[in-house]
Amino acid sequence: MSRSIGITVVGSLLFSAGVSPAEVREYTLGQDDNFADGVDNVYVDPDWLADIVDANPTWTVVPFDDPLGAGGEMVPFTFVFDLTGTEQITAASLSFHFKRNGGNPWNSDSIWVDDVTHGRLLTGLGWDGSSETVLSIDLASIPGTGENLLPLLEDGVLNCMVADDSVIDDATLVLEVEPRSIPTVSSWGMITLTLLTLTAGTLVLAKRQRQAAAWQAN
C-alpha cells in the first residue's frame, strides 16, 4: 500500500481576551482500517531508519498493519510538520492504535522517541496489557517521569519506533501551536523610558542654550 500521511487542522482556541489563538493541528500516519486492507508503508526518516537498524541488528523492520510474526519486530514511523520561526508548540500528544502478539512476552514492548538508546515501556505509559488498544501519550509530561519532550518537536520532525511484539494500525500526532510571544514593556518600564527620554531632551536643550549664550557673548 502506498505511503499514507494526513493532516487536519482541528480548530483554534482562545484562552483569554487579547491573547492570540492556539491552533490545533493533527497529523495521521496509516489508515484507520482496523489492521485490514494490507500493509501501510508510512514515512520513515532515512537517518532514523539507519540508526534503529544499527542499534537493533537482530530485529526486523516491519510496516504498519504487518501481520504479527514471531516477535523481534520494530515498527518505525516519522511525523513531518511545518513550524515557522514565529510559532511555538505549547502542547502535544502522540497516540497509536496497536495490538500485541499474544504468543510472545508483551510486557517488554516499548516506544522509542527520537533516541535509539532510550526505550520507554508501554506499560509504564498507561498500557494495561490489553490485546488491542489506543495508547495516548502526553509529550509535554511523560507518564511516570513528567519529562517534557516538546523541545524535540522544534525541528518539525518526530521520529518514533514501537517494538518488539506489537503491530500498529495507525498513529496520530496532535499539536497545539501558538505565535511566539513578543516581549512587551511593562507600565513601570514605560514610565522609566519616558523619564529617560525627558531627561535626555532636557540635557540636549541645556547644552544648546549654553552654546547659544557663548556665541552671543562672543
C-alpha positions in Angstrom: 0.0 0.0 0.0 1.2 3.5 -0.8 2.6 5.9 1.8 -0.3 7.4 3.8 0.1 10.8 5.5 -2.7 13.1 6.6 -3.1 16.5 8.3 -6.1 18.0 9.8 -6.4 21.5 11.3 -8.8 20.8 14.1 -9.6 24.3 15.2 -8.5 27.4 17.2 -8.8 28.0 20.9 -9.0 31.5 22.5 -7.7 31.3 26.0 -8.4 34.9 27.1 -9.3 38.2 25.6 -6.3 39.8 23.8 -4.4 36.6 23.5 -3.5 35.1 20.1 -5.4 31.9 19.3 -3.8 28.4 19.7 -4.2 26.4 16.5 -4.7 22.6 16.9 -3.0 20.6 14.2 -3.5 16.9 13.7 -1.2 14.6 11.7 -2.0 11.0 10.9 0.1 8.1 9.6 -1.5 5.0 8.3 -5.2 4.2 7.7 -7.7 3.6 10.5 -8.8 0.3 8.9 -8.6 -2.0 11.9 -5.5 -3.8 10.6 -7.1 -4.6 7.3 -6.6 -3.8 3.6 -2.9 -4.8 3.5 0.1 -3.1 5.0 0.6 0.7 5.2 4.1 1.9 4.3 4.2 5.1 6.2 7.1 7.6 6.0 10.2 6.8 8.0 13.1 9.3 8.0 16.1 7.5 6.3 18.6 8.5 9.1 16.3 7.4 11.8 15.8 4.1 10.0 19.5 3.6 9.7 20.1 4.4 13.4 17.5 1.9 14.7 18.7 -0.8 12.4 22.3 -0.3 13.6 21.1 -0.3 17.2 18.9 -3.4 16.9 20.6 -5.6 14.3 18.6 -8.8 15.3 15.2 -7.2 14.9 13.2 -6.9 11.7 11.7 -3.7 10.4 8.0 -4.1 9.5 5.4 -1.6 8.3 2.0 -0.6 9.8 -0.6 -3.4 9.6 2.0 -6.1 9.2 0.7 -9.5 10.3 2.0 -10.5 13.7 5.1 -12.6 13.4 7.2 -14.4 16.0 8.4 -11.3 17.7 11.6 -9.3 17.4 9.8 -6.8 15.1 10.2 -3.0 15.2 7.7 -0.6 13.6 9.3 2.8 12.8 7.5 5.9 11.7 8.2 9.6 11.3 5.9 12.7 11.5 6.9 15.7 9.5 5.1 19.0 10.0 5.5 22.7 9.3 6.6 25.0 12.1 7.7 28.6 11.4 10.2 30.6 13.4 7.4 32.7 14.8 5.4 29.7 16.1 5.9 27.6 19.2 4.3 24.2 20.3 2.7 24.6 23.7 1.1 21.1 23.9 1.3 17.8 22.0 0.1 14.2 22.2 1.0 11.1 20.4 -1.5 8.2 20.1 -1.4 4.9 18.2 -3.8 2.0 17.7 -1.9 -1.3 18.2 -2.4 -4.9 19.2 0.1 -7.3 20.7 1.2 -10.8 19.8 -0.3 -12.9 22.5 2.2 -15.7 21.9 5.2 -13.6 22.9 6.2 -11.7 26.0 4.4 -8.4 25.6 5.3 -6.6 28.8 8.7 -5.6 27.4 7.2 -3.8 24.4 8.4 -0.2 24.3 8.4 3.0 22.3 11.5 5.0 21.2 11.1 8.7 20.5 14.0 10.4 18.7 16.5 8.4 20.7 17.6 4.9 19.8 19.1 4.4 23.2 16.1 5.2 25.3 13.1 3.0 25.0 10.0 3.6 27.3 7.9 0.6 28.4 4.4 0.9 27.1 3.1 -0.5 30.4 4.8 2.5 32.1 2.9 4.9 29.8 -0.5 3.6 30.6 -1.0 0.4 28.7 -2.8 -2.2 30.8 -1.7 -5.1 28.6 -5.0 -5.5 26.7 -4.6 -7.3 23.4 -5.7 -4.3 21.4 -5.9 -0.6 22.4 -5.2 3.0 21.6 -2.5 4.4 23.7 -2.2 8.2 24.1 0.9 9.9 25.4 1.2 13.5 26.6 4.5 14.6 25.2 4.7 17.6 27.5 4.6 15.4 30.6 5.6 11.7 30.0 3.7 9.5 32.5 5.8 8.3 35.4 8.6 10.8 34.9 7.0 14.1 33.9 9.6 14.5 31.2 8.9 17.2 28.6 9.5 16.1 25.1 8.2 19.3 23.4 11.7 20.5 22.6 12.2 17.5 20.3 9.4 18.9 18.1 11.1 22.3 17.3 12.7 21.0 14.2 9.4 19.9 12.6 10.2 16.2 12.8 9.2 13.5 15.3 10.8 10.0 14.9 9.3 7.0 16.7 9.6 3.3 16.9 7.5 0.6 18.7 8.9 -2.8 19.3 9.1 -5.8 19.6 5.8 -7.8 19.8 3.2 -5.3 18.6 1.6 -4.3 15.3 0.4 -0.7 14.6 -2.8 0.2 12.7 -2.4 4.0 12.7 -0.7 6.8 14.6 -1.7 10.4 15.3 0.2 13.4 16.4 -1.8 16.4 17.7 0.0 19.7 18.2 -1.2 22.9 19.9 0.6 25.8 18.2 0.7 29.4 19.2 2.6 32.5 18.0 5.7 33.1 19.9 5.2 35.9 22.4 6.7 39.3 21.6 8.4 41.0 24.5 6.4 44.0 25.7 7.3 46.9 28.0 5.6 46.9 31.4 3.9 50.0 32.8 6.9 50.7 35.0 9.1 50.2 32.0 7.2 52.7 30.0 7.4 55.2 32.9 11.2 54.7 33.1 11.6 55.0 29.4 9.6 58.3 29.4 11.7 59.7 32.2 14.9 58.8 30.4 13.6 60.4 27.2 12.6 63.6 29.0 16.0 63.7 30.9 17.9 63.3 27.6 15.8 66.0 26.0 16.5 68.4 28.9 20.2 67.8 28.7 20.3 68.4 25.0 18.2 71.6 25.4 20.5 72.9 28.2 23.6 72.2 26.1 22.2 74.2 23.2 21.3 77.1 25.5 24.8 77.2 26.8 26.2 77.1 23.2 23.8 80.0 22.2 24.8 82.1 25.2 28.5 81.6 24.5 28.0 82.6 20.8 26.2 85.7 21.8 28.9 86.7 24.3 31.5 86.5 21.5 
